Amino acid sequence: MSRPHGGEPNLAAIRGKGVPLISCSAGALGGSRAQAHLRRSFQVMGCVLIPETVTLPFAETAFAGDEPKHPAVREFVTIATGHLVDVADKMTG
């Protein structure tokens, strides 16, 4: 859901949802500056941020098919998404 339905207040569709920050960019920082901005924005919107973040630099050469080439990046993505599932399970009871 990206928009409130009926009489719901703004941000009702996103408030309280778990959010992992995973970015990829053509530059050397892998989107880390964008993550800093997004982290603040998601916090203001009332989201639950997953502490682990993943940045993937040099996007044009970083992938082998659909997956990152570097095993450590794959591991970080697995950890972050696993924690997202844990948080979602705790939030739903």
Beta strands, then each sheet from edge to edge (+ up, - down):
strand 1: 18-24
strand 2: 48-56
strand 3: 63-64
strand 4: 67-68
sheet 1: 1+ 2+
sheet 2: 3+ 4-
end
